[in-house]
Amino acid sequence: MVSFIGLQTQEVAIKPIVNVVLKTDSETLDEVVVVAYGTAKKESLTGSVSVVDSKKIEQRIGTSVTGALEGSAPGIQVNNTYGEPGANPSIRIRGFGTISTQSGAADPLYVVDGVPFDGNISDLNSADIESMSVLKDAASAALYGNRAANGVVLITTKRGKEYGKTSISLSTNQGMYTRGIAEYDRLGADQWMEAEWLGLKHYAMSTPSLSMNETDAASYATQNLISSLVKRNIYDAADNALFDSNGKLIANKLAGYNDLDWADALERKGYRQEYTLSATTTGEKFNVYSSVGYLKENGYIINTGFERFSGRVNTTYNPTKWLKTGINLSATAQNQNYNENAYGSYYANPFYTSRYMAPVYPIYAHNADGSLIYDEDGNKQYDLTSSYLSNRHIIYELLTDQQQQKRNTLGGQAYATINLPYDLSVTVKGDLSHRTNNISQYNNPNIGDGAENNGRLTNYAYQYRTFNVQEQVNWKRSFGKHNVDLMLGHENYGYLMEVTYGMNTNMSVSGNYTMGNFTTNSYYQGYNDEYKTESYLSRLRYNFDERYFFEASLRRDGSSRFHPDHRWGNFFSVGGSWNISKEAFMEEVEWVDYLKLRASYGEVGNDAGVSYYGYMALYELGKNGGTGALLKKSLPADDIKWETTQTIDIGIDGRLFDRLNFSLGYFDKRSKDLLFEVKLPLSAGSFPMNDASVNMTQYKNIGTISNRGFEFAADVDVLRTKDWNWNIGLDATFLKNKIITLPDGQDILQGMQKYSEGHSIYEFWTYHFVGVDQMTGNSLYTLDPAQKSKAAESGKLVTINGTDYTTDTTYGLKDWAGTALPTVYGSFRTSLSWKDLTFGALFTYSLGGKTYDSGYANLMSTAAASASALHTDVLKSWNGVPEGMTETSPNRIDPNGIPVLDHNLSTYNNALSDRWLTSASYLVLKNINLSYRFPKKIIGKLGIAGLTINAGIENLFTLTSRKGLNPQYSFSGYSKTGQEDDTYVTARVYNLGLTLNF
């Protein structure tokens, strides 16, 4: 009998020479799961582990392999909507267990081939990945104790499989890259002009210094709209002769103004191409997998793109029965054109600029008659002089400026396992990674950030080096029906980052983007960061007769982020499972093929909630009279300790009627001793930053958060015949998040949200919009009773039918307004195949929760000082007292009304409140694919082992509560600036692919 993991066992007759070719056994592969520091049979798992194999990965289209986790299993939330080429998705596993704002504090731990991975996920070629295992509970993740509080994603790369065979595979994907979520509905030029006229008319009526009647206000709006607000006339009439007395536009656009859509000029259809060539060979004492890959994506915004060259060699050698060794080598080179300002309210943000650009401002320069202005070569000239553009022009800047990132990664791993007597084995593994990241930012001397200093060039140089050394001793033995597996280990991890950056100005020669061509130095700085951990770990696994399983682990970690007195933390787990289907009393229950009950408890840690030097008093380096100076930035925090997550997990897994697979689980995940950077009052000291005083900070352990919920997953073979197979699957996660304790029970305000005991981590705390007063058209808000007298003094108090309201949120009362977290999220999918033709579709969904729609709020607001785009809903604004409405009418307040368009009152009428909280529910057709595998009897004659063609679309459509809304952008449903969702949205990718195997 000849066997090998992942291959079918075969019995052969004993002969002097026997050649045996083992075939792949997909069932066996499904049963063996990669877990922490090893593998395990799926039936032996006592914790919650979800697996995504290479077949599922191949069906998805994307730069980052972890994007394939979206919709793959319950308990996993993936934000993969940032459509910039080369961007990585954000992932949360079973809720939100930290309140730290440190970068990466809430991210899961990524482990590649058994070693923690600190690089960029986009460094990995998806075609090289064999599987991804997501460890969702503490029992399965506890062996990665110091960094496993947010879950663990185990990524395993491919190796040679089929014994005695050499194979070569060539795959190519060609596709198109477009914007996947439509823009908000906005007014065109003519409607916008009429809406702005109305807003200016009401401004003249409500502004105390003007206080005009309606007739005079209408005349005022006609006379002043262009001169005081718009500052650009694209019509065929004089500035003060564009409207009739009712505000109806009576002029026509000049013929040459067909360049008013800035978004259309910024966006394009990007092109995506990907190629991978791989080869595997396996012999009696070795196996080798090697690959090279190339990927290029041109984004749907001009002058953005991502390019990656990758290579990998994985080798395993078995020179003797007692020695197994191997070397893995990988290399990646990336080039990325991007825009770091593609979020927030920046002129350099193409999404902000194009979204809010008034629809009467042209892209190019025009003559007085509306015709375009050309240069001597016949090229259109950009409008670089109009005052309303504030010396900026996003399209010109994107085409002229440069922001490039070049990242190179080299990784090497060597390992050896020595088999000793008495079923002992010793494994030593070493991993070293070196990365460089060089960023160059050029700003032109004509307009924008470089205009004031004749152009500028900023360079950043990052160097990263990480190492990991592991030593393991394993003992595995069976005593009849008793099976024992024991592991003892030690691990060292080190991380070093070196950064230098500087900026030069005053460009000498155009087209030369090197520091030497910019003659004036503005600054040159640098710093180093270092981080180390040391760990001791152990695991015991036991099972009796493959029916009763028990597992326990213990890990002790030390982190350089904490003071030596509190540096070490102990983390552990215990778990058990019962394979009910193997009991004698189940033998006659034929409709139950497999049934397992599992339960576990564990504790894991998180040190990423603090900076690398979290316990130390830190100083900012500065200068005083040309002499170096130290400015205190943070106070020491000697007593901070590990953030710890405790998880209870209970589940039942099974297969019924040889058709239905299901899994039902309950989890209670509690994170305590939360790490948080507390801002101290200015009276405690401050340090200067950008000409402002900034509060000093101190890290503290401040509270406890709970995430509880149910997970459900099921799939059924609806149809299964010789030629037809049809499977339908569904998963759902019900999550309840709650803050259990805070220091002294005191709330912590976080902008529009608040941390408070008994409420979720992302619960809105804001003013309540009652509705629109139909007698005045003004917004009404719930009044804070303590502010009644002040509201009355300022004229902001309104009493309607005995109830007091305010028109100014300054005097409003804040209250809870719902959470950003969904009630349930998950996916459903189907796969249908007929012979060699396969169709598949994946939908992801989220139900419940709210999001702050800042884009809509901004498009519904106006101002007297500047002009910006407006949403079509402003056409529904209040425009007079409805017929029959009186001061005492019971329906005087319209809860769904839109307030009057008034440049003077817009700040009050469109203030921050729960009016802008919108349903965060969504449905996305995440992936649809069709593939055809040519029959071997046809391609075999051509010397080809396999030929598959496929077509797919990623993010075909997204359904939300409002066109233009992207509720997946942020897990919190809110950005503190209110502008961070003016950025990339989901990319829709169309793809055609071909795979050849030899």
LUMFI-266514 format. One record per residue (C-alpha): residue in one letter; x negated, y, z. Coordinates in steps of 0.1 Angstrom, whole numbers, padded with zeros to 4 digits, always signed. Layout:
BEGIN
aXYZ/...
! end
This chain:
BEGIN
m+0000+0000+0000/v-0014+0034-0011/s+0000+0066+0004/f-0008+0103+0006/i+0011+0133+0021/g+0033+0148-0005/l+0030+0118-0028/q+0051+0087-0032/t+0038+0055-0015/q+0032+0027-0039/e+0025-0010-0033/v-0001-0026-0056/a-0015-0061-0060/i-0050-0066-0046/k-0076-0067-0074/p-0113-0061-0077/i-0105-0028-0095/v-0073-0009-0090/n-0063+0024-0106/v-0033+0040-0089/v-0017+0073-0099/l+0005+0086-0071/k+0035+0107-0081/t+0048+0138-0063/d+0076+0130-0038/s+0097+0161-0033/e+0116+0145-0004/t+0084+0139+0015/l+0072+0175+0009/d+0105+0188+0022/e+0100+0168+0054/v+0065+0181+0061/v+0065+0217+0074/v+0036+0240+0080/v+0037+0251+0117/a+0013+0269+0140/y-0022+0253+0137/g-0010+0223+0117/t+0019+0205+0102/a+0049+0186+0115/k+0077+0165+0102/k+0109+0186+0099/e+0128+0162+0120/s+0103+0166+0149/l+0107+0204+0152/t+0120+0217+0185/g+0120+0253+0175/s+0136+0274+0147/v+0116+0273+0115/s+0127+0283+0080/v+0108+0273+0049/v+0106+0288+0014/d+0088+0266-0011/s+0071+0274-0044/k+0101+0266-0065/k+0121+0293-0047/i+0092+0317-0049/e+0089+0312-0087/q+0125+0322-0092/r+0119+0357-0078/i+0103+0386-0096/g+0081+0409-0076/t+0047+0421-0066/s+0048+0409-0030/v+0054+0372-0022/t+0072+0381+0010/g+0099+0397-0010/a+0111+0361-0017/l+0121+0359+0020/e+0151+0381+0014/g+0182+0360+0014/s+0162+0328+0020/a+0173+0320+0055/p+0193+0334+0084/g+0177+0357+0110/i+0155+0374+0085/q+0161+0410+0075/v+0141+0423+0045/n+0139+0459+0034/n+0126+0455-0001/t+0142+0486-0016/y+0112+0508-0018/g+0108+0506-0056/e+0072+0520-0059/p+0050+0496-0078/g+0027+0477-0054/a+0048+0484-0023/n+0054+0457+0003/p+0087+0450+0020/s+0094+0455+0056/i+0106+0425+0075/r+0124+0420+0108/i+0130+0386+0124/r+0159+0382+0148/g+0164+0418+0156/f+0143+0446+0170/g+0121+0439+0200/t+0101+0470+0204/i+0106+0508+0205/s+0070+0517+0198/t+0064+0539+0168/q+0029+0526+0163/s+0024+0514+0127/g+0030+0476+0125/a+0043+0473+0161/a+0076+0458+0149/d+0062+0437+0120/p+0058+0400+0121/l+0024+0383+0122/y+0013+0371+0088/v-0009+0340+0088/v-0025+0328+0055/d-0039+0293+0055/g-0040+0292+0093/v-0057+0325+0098/p-0041+0359+0108/f-0039+0381+0077/d-0045+0419+0081/g-0047+0428+0044/n-0021+0440+0020/i+0005+0414+0012/s+0003+0425-0024/d-0032+0412-0025/l-0017+0377-0028/n-0007+0363-0061/s+0028+0347-0057/a+0018+0320-0082/d-0009+0308-0057/i+0016+0303-0028/e+0028+0267-0020/s+0052+0277+0008/m+0061+0302+0035/s+0073+0291+0069/v+0090+0316+0091/l+0086+0309+0128/k+0116+0326+0144/d+0116+0316+0180/a+0090+0316+0208/a+0087+0278+0209/s+0075+0276+0173/a+0054+0308+0174/a+0040+0307+0210/l+0006+0293+0198/y+0001+0328+0181/g+0011+0343+0215/n-0007+0376+0214/r+0009+0388+0181/a+0039+0367+0177/a+0066+0387+0195/n+0082+0398+0162/g+0080+0363+0146/v+0054+0347+0124/v+0052+0342+0086/l+0029+0313+0077/i+0018+0315+0041/t+0001+0284+0026/t-0017+0286-0007/k-0018+0258-0032/r-0042+0228-0034/g-0048+0200-0058/k-0021+0173-0054/e-0018+0145-0079/y-0046+0120-0073/g-0068+0112-0103/k-0054+0140-0125/t-0066+0173-0138/s-0039+0198-0149/i-0039+0233-0163/s-0010+0257-0161/l-0005+0290-0179/s+0024+0313-0171/t+0034+0347-0183/n+0061+0371-0174/q+0072+0401-0194/g+0097+0426-0181/m+0113+0460-0178/y+0113+0482-0147/t+0142+0506-0141/r+0159+0525-0113/g+0182+0500-0095/i+0206+0524-0076/a+0223+0552-0094/e+0219+0588-0083/y+0247+0607-0064/d+0274+0623-0085/r+0264+0659-0089/l+0280+0689-0106/g+0269+0699-0141/a+0258+0734-0150/d+0293+0750-0156/q+0310+0735-0126/w+0281+0743-0104/m+0282+0779-0115/e+0319+0781-0106/a+0313+0764-0073/e+0285+0788-0064/w+0306+0818-0074/l+0333+0806-0050/g+0307+0801-0022/l+0294+0837-0028/k+0329+0851-0028/h+0337+0835+0006/y+0303+0847+0018/a+0313+0883+0010/m+0345+0878+0030/s+0330+0861+0061/t+0298+0880+0065/p+0304+0907+0092/s+0283+0933+0073/l+0304+0929+0042/s+0339+0918+0054/m+0354+0923+0020/n+0390+0915+0009/e+0395+0888-0016/t+0396+0911-0047/d+0364+0929-0037/a+0347+0897-0028/a+0355+0882-0062/s+0339+0913-0079/y+0309+0910-0056/a+0304+0874-0065/t+0305+0882-0102/q+0281+0911-0099/n+0255+0894-0076/l+0255+0856-0083/i+0227+0857-0109/s+0207+0886-0094/s+0208+0875-0057/l+0211+0837-0058/v+0206+0819-0091/k+0179+0842-0106/r+0183+0826-0140/n+0209+0832-0167/i+0212+0804-0193/y+0245+0817-0208/d+0254+0840-0237/a+0267+0869-0216/a+0253+0895-0193/d+0245+0886-0157/n+0275+0904-0144/a+0299+0892-0171/l+0300+0855-0168/f+0333+0850-0149/d+0368+0862-0150/s+0385+0876-0118/n+0394+0841-0107/g+0359+0827-0109/k+0364+0809-0142/l+0332+0807-0163/i+0339+0826-0196/a+0304+0823-0211/n+0287+0795-0229/k+0253+0779-0225/l+0227+0790-0249/a+0220+0763-0275/g+0184+0757-0265/y+0191+0747-0229/n+0192+0709-0232/d+0164+0704-0206/l+0183+0708-0174/d+0182+0672-0161/w+0150+0669-0141/a+0156+0634-0130/d+0160+0622-0166/a+0126+0637-0174/l+0109+0622-0143/e+0123+0587-0149/r+0114+0561-0175/k+0117+0525-0184/g+0086+0509-0169/y+0070+0478-0183/r+0059+0448-0163/q+0035+0421-0174/e+0020+0392-0154/y-0003+0363-0164/t-0016+0334-0143/l-0040+0307-0154/s-0045+0279-0128/a-0061+0245-0128/t-0061+0216-0103/t-0081+0184-0101/t-0081+0157-0076/g-0104+0128-0071/e-0110+0101-0045/k-0131+0124-0023/f-0121+0159-0033/n-0094+0182-0046/v-0097+0217-0062/y-0072+0244-0070/s-0083+0275-0089/s-0065+0304-0105/v-0070+0338-0120/g-0042+0363-0124/y-0034+0397-0138/l-0004+0419-0130/k+0005+0453-0143/e+0036+0473-0134/n+0045+0508-0148/g+0070+0523-0124/y+0102+0540-0133/i+0087+0574-0123/i+0062+0589-0147/n+0025+0585-0139/t+0031+0557-0114/g+0019+0521-0117/f+0001+0492-0102/e-0025+0469-0116/r-0039+0437-0099/f-0067+0413-0108/s-0068+0382-0086/g-0088+0350-0083/r-0087+0321-0059/v-0105+0288-0054/n-0094+0263-0028/t-0115+0232-0023/t-0113+0202-0001/y-0140+0175+0002/n-0139+0141+0020/p-0175+0128+0016/t-0170+0101+0043/k-0141+0087+0063/w-0151+0108+0093/l-0157+0142+0076/k-0133+0165+0058/t-0145+0199+0048/g-0134+0227+0025/i-0140+0262+0013/n-0114+0288+0002/l-0125+0319-0017/s-0103+0347-0029/a-0108+0381-0046/t-0085+0409-0055/a-0090+0442-0073/q-0061+0466-0074/n-0056+0500-0090/q-0025+0521-0081/n-0013+0554-0093/y+0012+0567-0067/n+0025+0597-0050/e+0021+0599-0012/n+0046+0628-0011/a+0074+0607-0025/y+0095+0612+0006/g+0105+0641+0028/s+0113+0677+0018/y+0082+0684-0002/y+0080+0702-0035/a+0056+0674-0045/n+0083+0648-0039/p+0098+0640-0073/f+0130+0626-0057/y+0136+0655-0035/t+0129+0680-0062/s+0150+0664-0089/r+0179+0655-0066/y+0184+0690-0053/m+0173+0710-0084/a+0201+0734-0094/p+0214+0722-0128/v+0208+0756-0144/y+0170+0755-0141/p+0152+0744-0173/i+0121+0722-0173/y+0104+0742-0201/a+0099+0779-0208/h+0125+0796-0230/n+0128+0828-0250/a+0156+0852-0243/d+0178+0836-0269/g+0174+0802-0253/s+0149+0788-0278/l+0119+0768-0265/i+0085+0784-0263/y+0057+0763-0279/d+0019+0766-0278/e-0003+0769-0308/d-0003+0731-0312/g+0035+0729-0312/n+0038+0715-0277/k+0066+0726-0254/q+0055+0749-0226/y+0065+0741-0190/d+0081+0769-0170/l+0053+0777-0145/t+0063+0813-0137/s+0099+0814-0126/s+0101+0827-0090/y+0128+0802-0080/l+0103+0773-0085/s+0080+0788-0058/n+0049+0782-0079/r+0056+0745-0083/h+0067+0723-0111/i+0070+0686-0102/i+0069+0672-0138/y+0038+0693-0147/e+0021+0683-0115/l+0028+0646-0119/l+0014+0646-0154/t-0016+0668-0145/d-0025+0659-0109/q-0039+0625-0100/q-0035+0602-0070/q-0053+0569-0074/q-0060+0541-0050/k-0085+0514-0057/r-0085+0485-0033/n-0109+0455-0035/t-0107+0425-0013/l-0130+0395-0008/g-0120+0367+0014/g-0138+0335+0024/q-0128+0306+0046/a-0148+0275+0055/y-0137+0246+0077/a-0147+0212+0087/t-0129+0183+0105/i-0149+0155+0121/n-0130+0124+0131/l-0144+0108+0163/p-0138+0075+0180/y-0107+0071+0202/d-0084+0091+0177/l-0102+0123+0185/s-0110+0149+0159/v-0128+0183+0160/t-0120+0211+0136/v-0140+0243+0132/k-0127+0271+0109/g-0143+0304+0101/d-0127+0332+0080/l-0142+0365+0069/s-0125+0392+0049/h-0139+0424+0036/r-0118+0451+0020/t-0124+0486+0006/n-0098+0511-0002/n-0108+0543-0021/i-0083+0570-0026/s-0088+0600-0048/q-0063+0630-0049/y-0067+0657-0075/n-0046+0689-0076/n-0048+0711-0107/p-0059+0748-0105/n-0028+0762-0123/i+0001+0754-0100/g+0009+0736-0068/d-0014+0727-0039/g-0046+0733-0059/a-0037+0767-0074/e-0050+0788-0045/n-0085+0775-0047/n-0091+0768-0084/g-0083+0731-0080/r-0092+0706-0053/l-0103+0670-0049/t-0098+0649-0018/n-0115+0615-0014/y-0108+0589+0012/a-0130+0558+0017/y-0118+0530+0039/q-0138+0498+0048/y-0122+0470+0067/r-0139+0438+0080/t-0121+0411+0099/f-0133+0378+0111/n-0116+0348+0128/v-0133+0318+0143/q-0113+0288+0155/e-0124+0256+0173/q-0098+0228+0178/v-0099+0194+0194/n-0071+0171+0185/w-0061+0137+0199/k-0032+0117+0183/r-0022+0082+0194/s+0007+0059+0194/f+0016+0034+0222/g+0043+0013+0208/k+0073+0036+0204/h+0055+0064+0223/n+0037+0090+0202/v+0014+0116+0216/d-0004+0145+0200/l-0026+0169+0220/m-0045+0200+0208/l-0069+0222+0226/g-0083+0253+0209/h-0103+0285+0212/e-0101+0315+0189/n-0120+0348+0184/y-0107+0376+0163/g-0124+0409+0153/y-0113+0439+0133/l-0134+0469+0122/m-0123+0499+0102/e-0147+0526+0090/v-0132+0558+0075/t-0147+0588+0058/y-0128+0616+0040/g-0134+0650+0027/m-0121+0677+0004/n-0139+0700-0021/t-0124+0729-0040/n-0132+0752-0069/m-0134+0730-0100/s-0162+0738-0124/v-0154+0717-0155/s-0119+0704-0163/g-0115+0666-0167/n-0143+0657-0143/y-0128+0643-0111/t-0159+0638-0090/m-0168+0656-0058/g-0198+0672-0074/n-0176+0690-0099/f-0159+0709-0070/t-0184+0733-0056/t-0169+0744-0023/n-0166+0720+0006/s-0135+0724+0029/y-0142+0696+0053/y-0159+0662+0056/q-0149+0639+0085/g-0148+0603+0095/y-0140+0578+0123/n-0143+0541+0132/d-0118+0518+0148/e-0125+0484+0164/y-0102+0458+0179/k-0109+0424+0193/t-0091+0395+0209/e-0100+0362+0224/s-0077+0333+0229/y-0075+0299+0245/l-0047+0276+0234/s-0032+0241+0239/r-0003+0221+0227/l+0013+0188+0237/r+0037+0170+0214/y+0054+0137+0224/n+0082+0116+0208/f+0098+0084+0217/d+0108+0062+0188/e+0112+0092+0165/r+0144+0100+0185/y+0134+0121+0214/f+0109+0149+0209/f+0092+0171+0234/e+0067+0199+0228/a+0049+0223+0251/s+0022+0249+0244/l+0002+0274+0265/r-0020+0303+0252/r-0041+0328+0271/d-0050+0360+0252/g-0073+0389+0259/s-0069+0422+0240/s-0093+0451+0238/r-0063+0475+0238/f-0058+0470+0275/h-0079+0478+0306/p-0101+0449+0317/d-0079+0445+0348/h-0048+0439+0327/r-0064+0425+0295/w-0053+0389+0297/g-0018+0376+0292/n-0004+0341+0295/f+0022+0328+0269/f+0039+0295+0268/s+0067+0275+0254/v+0086+0243+0260/g+0111+0226+0237/g+0129+0194+0230/s+0150+0178+0203/w+0172+0148+0200/n+0177+0129+0167/i+0212+0118+0174/s+0216+0101+0140/k+0190+0075+0150/e+0210+0063+0180/a+0226+0029+0178/f+0261+0043+0184/m+0257+0063+0152/e+0250+0034+0130/e+0286+0029+0120/v+0293+0066+0115/e+0284+0065+0078/w+0294+0101+0070/v+0267+0114+0092/d+0233+0111+0075/y+0213+0132+0098/l+0221+0150+0131/k+0197+0167+0155/l+0201+0188+0186/r+0173+0211+0196/a+0166+0236+0224/s+0135+0256+0235/y+0123+0284+0256/g+0091+0304+0252/e+0073+0337+0259/v+0051+0355+0234/g+0032+0388+0235/n+0028+0420+0216/d-0001+0444+0220/a+0005+0464+0188/g+0027+0489+0206/v-0003+0509+0216/s-0033+0522+0197/y-0066+0504+0196/y-0077+0524+0227/g-0043+0525+0244/y-0056+0524+0280/m-0083+0551+0275/a-0082+0588+0279/l-0087+0601+0244/y-0102+0634+0232/e-0099+0653+0199/l-0132+0664+0184/g-0133+0700+0175/k-0156+0731+0173/n-0160+0761+0196/g-0182+0788+0181/g-0199+0763+0158/t-0206+0739+0187/g-0189+0706+0192/a-0160+0705+0217/l-0138+0678+0232/l-0101+0685+0236/k-0081+0660+0257/k-0054+0643+0237/s-0041+0616+0260/l-0043+0605+0296/p-0056+0571+0307/a-0032+0543+0311/d-0051+0517+0331/d-0020+0499+0342/i-0003+0491+0309/k+0001+0455+0301/w+0014+0431+0274/e+0048+0436+0259/t+0064+0402+0264/t+0093+0386+0245/q+0112+0357+0261/t+0134+0336+0238/i+0160+0309+0244/d+0169+0290+0212/i+0195+0263+0209/g+0205+0247+0176/i+0220+0218+0158/d+0210+0206+0123/g+0225+0180+0101/r+0235+0165+0068/l+0270+0151+0063/f+0286+0129+0036/d+0252+0129+0018/r+0262+0163+0004/l+0265+0190+0031/n+0235+0204+0049/f+0241+0227+0078/s+0223+0245+0107/l+0239+0263+0136/g+0219+0281+0162/y+0221+0305+0191/f+0192+0327+0203/d+0187+0351+0232/k+0155+0371+0226/r+0146+0395+0254/s+0116+0418+0252/k+0104+0433+0284/d+0076+0458+0295/l+0081+0477+0263/l+0052+0497+0253/f+0059+0534+0245/e+0039+0565+0239/v+0054+0591+0263/k+0050+0627+0255/l+0040+0648+0285/p+0053+0683+0291/l+0031+0712+0279/s+0025+0720+0315/a+0006+0688+0318/g-0018+0700+0292/s-0018+0701+0254/f-0042+0701+0225/p-0042+0722+0193/m-0033+0706+0160/n-0027+0726+0128/d-0025+0759+0147/a+0002+0745+0171/s+0001+0732+0206/v+0009+0695+0208/n+0020+0676+0239/m-0005+0652+0254/t+0007+0616+0256/q+0003+0586+0278/y+0012+0550+0271/k+0036+0532+0295/n+0056+0500+0299/i+0091+0514+0301/g+0120+0489+0296/t+0137+0458+0283/i+0156+0451+0251/s+0178+0421+0243/n+0186+0406+0209/r+0213+0379+0210/g+0231+0362+0182/f+0242+0332+0162/e+0227+0319+0129/f+0245+0297+0105/a+0233+0282+0072/a+0249+0256+0050/d+0247+0243+0015/v+0268+0217-0003/d+0263+0196-0035/v+0296+0203-0051/l+0287+0183-0082/r+0260+0156-0085/t+0259+0134-0115/k+0233+0121-0139/d+0234+0153-0160/w+0251+0178-0137/n+0241+0193-0104/w+0259+0222-0086/n+0249+0235-0052/i+0264+0264-0032/g+0248+0278-0001/l+0256+0304+0025/d+0238+0319+0055/a+0249+0344+0081/t+0234+0361+0112/f+0255+0377+0139/l+0233+0400+0160/k+0239+0420+0192/n+0211+0443+0203/k+0212+0460+0237/i+0188+0480+0258/i+0188+0464+0293/t+0166+0487+0313/l+0148+0520+0310/p+0126+0538+0336/d+0149+0550+0364/g+0178+0544+0341/q+0170+0577+0323/d+0180+0581+0286/i+0154+0589+0260/l+0166+0611+0231/q+0154+0602+0196/g+0167+0628+0173/m+0202+0619+0163/q+0200+0586+0183/k+0193+0579+0219/y+0178+0550+0239/s+0203+0543+0267/e+0210+0513+0289/g+0238+0492+0276/h+0235+0506+0241/s+0217+0493+0210/i+0183+0505+0200/y+0196+0523+0169/e+0229+0538+0183/f+0239+0573+0171/w+0244+0601+0197/t+0257+0632+0180/y+0284+0658+0177/h+0319+0647+0167/f+0335+0662+0136/v+0372+0665+0143/g+0382+0677+0109/v+0389+0709+0089/d+0411+0737+0102/q+0435+0741+0073/m+0443+0777+0083/t+0406+0788+0079/g+0388+0760+0061/n+0362+0758+0088/s+0349+0726+0104/l+0360+0718+0139/y+0339+0699+0165/t+0346+0685+0199/l+0339+0712+0225/d+0317+0708+0255/p+0339+0721+0283/a+0308+0735+0300/q+0302+0757+0270/k+0338+0770+0266/s+0331+0806+0278/k+0300+0810+0257/a+0318+0797+0226/a+0346+0822+0233/e+0321+0850+0236/s+0305+0842+0203/g+0338+0838+0185/k+0333+0800+0180/l+0362+0788+0201/v+0394+0776+0184/t+0425+0765+0203/i+0450+0745+0183/n+0482+0732+0200/g+0467+0734+0234/t+0433+0717+0226/d+0400+0735+0225/y+0375+0730+0196/t+0344+0748+0185/t+0332+0757+0150/d+0295+0757+0161/t+0278+0725+0173/t+0257+0747+0196/y+0288+0745+0219/g+0297+0710+0209/l+0298+0678+0229/k+0277+0649+0219/d+0290+0614+0222/w+0283+0579+0210/a+0291+0574+0173/g+0283+0538+0165/t+0252+0518+0157/a+0231+0514+0126/l+0229+0476+0132/p+0252+0454+0111/t+0277+0430+0127/v+0266+0403+0103/y+0241+0399+0075/g+0229+0372+0052/s+0232+0357+0017/f+0251+0333-0005/r+0237+0315-0035/t+0245+0290-0062/s+0225+0268-0085/l+0240+0249-0114/s+0220+0226-0137/w+0229+0206-0168/k+0201+0182-0178/d+0171+0206-0182/l+0190+0238-0181/t+0193+0256-0148/f+0212+0287-0137/g+0209+0303-0103/a+0222+0334-0085/l+0214+0350-0051/f+0236+0376-0034/t+0226+0394-0002/y+0250+0412+0020/s+0254+0432+0052/l+0286+0441+0070/g+0291+0467+0097/g+0268+0494+0110/k+0264+0530+0100/t+0238+0551+0082/y+0232+0588+0082/d+0237+0599+0046/s+0214+0629+0046/g+0213+0631+0008/y+0251+0635+0006/a+0250+0660+0035/n+0224+0682+0017/l+0244+0680-0016/m+0275+0692+0003/s+0257+0723+0018/t+0251+0757+0003/a+0229+0787+0012/a+0228+0824+0003/a+0190+0824+0000/s+0184+0796-0025/a+0203+0776-0051/s+0204+0738-0051/a+0225+0710-0066/l+0259+0701-0053/h+0279+0669-0050/t+0311+0666-0071/d+0330+0663-0038/v+0326+0701-0032/l+0353+0705-0058/k+0377+0691-0031/s+0367+0719-0007/w+0393+0739+0012/n+0404+0768-0010/g+0434+0784+0008/v+0461+0776+0034/p+0484+0748+0021/e+0520+0758+0015/g+0540+0754+0047/m+0510+0752+0070/t+0513+0773+0102/e+0493+0779+0133/t+0512+0753+0152/s+0516+0727+0125/p+0509+0692+0140/n+0488+0684+0109/r+0468+0716+0109/i+0436+0696+0113/d+0426+0675+0083/p+0403+0647+0097/n+0392+0639+0061/g+0390+0674+0048/i+0361+0692+0032/p+0354+0727+0046/v+0354+0759+0026/l+0325+0766+0003/d+0309+0796+0020/h+0272+0805+0018/n+0275+0823+0052/l+0293+0795+0071/s+0277+0764+0055/t+0252+0760+0083/y+0281+0756+0108/n+0306+0738+0085/n+0280+0712+0074/a+0261+0708+0106/l+0246+0676+0118/s+0274+0655+0131/d+0291+0621+0128/r+0308+0635+0096/w+0278+0623+0077/l+0277+0588+0092/t+0287+0563+0065/s+0293+0526+0063/a+0260+0508+0059/s+0277+0477+0044/y+0264+0465+0011/l+0264+0437-0014/v+0235+0431-0038/l+0231+0407-0066/k+0195+0401-0057/n+0185+0376-0083/i+0200+0359-0113/n+0179+0334-0133/l+0183+0310-0162/s+0156+0285-0171/y+0151+0257-0196/r+0126+0228-0193/f+0119+0212-0226/p+0122+0174-0226/k+0089+0155-0223/k+0098+0134-0253/i+0097+0165-0275/i+0067+0184-0261/g+0047+0152-0253/k+0040+0148-0291/l+0023+0182-0290/g+0000+0172-0261/i+0019+0194-0237/a+0028+0181-0202/g+0054+0207-0196/l+0071+0238-0211/t+0096+0260-0193/i+0111+0293-0204/n+0131+0315-0181/a+0150+0347-0179/g+0158+0366-0148/i+0170+0399-0133/e+0161+0412-0099/n+0186+0436-0082/l+0212+0436-0110/f+0236+0457-0089/t+0241+0471-0055/l+0275+0479-0041/t+0277+0505-0013/s+0302+0528+0004/r+0291+0557-0018/k+0273+0560-0052/g+0237+0571-0046/l+0235+0557-0011/n+0207+0533-0002/p+0217+0519+0032/q+0188+0494+0031/y+0161+0521+0031/s+0158+0522+0069/f+0166+0496+0096/s+0174+0525+0119/g+0199+0541+0095/y+0184+0574+0101/s+0152+0594+0095/k+0142+0621+0119/t+0135+0646+0092/g+0168+0639+0075/q+0149+0638+0042/e+0130+0605+0042/d+0156+0588+0021/d+0149+0612-0008/t+0125+0586-0021/y+0122+0555-0042/v+0152+0532-0044/t+0154+0495-0054/a+0138+0488-0088/r+0159+0467-0112/v+0135+0443-0131/y+0144+0424-0162/n+0121+0395-0169/l+0113+0369-0196/g+0088+0341-0186/l+0071+0311-0201/t+0051+0284-0183/l+0029+0259-0201/n+0014+0228-0184/f-0014+0206-0198/
! end
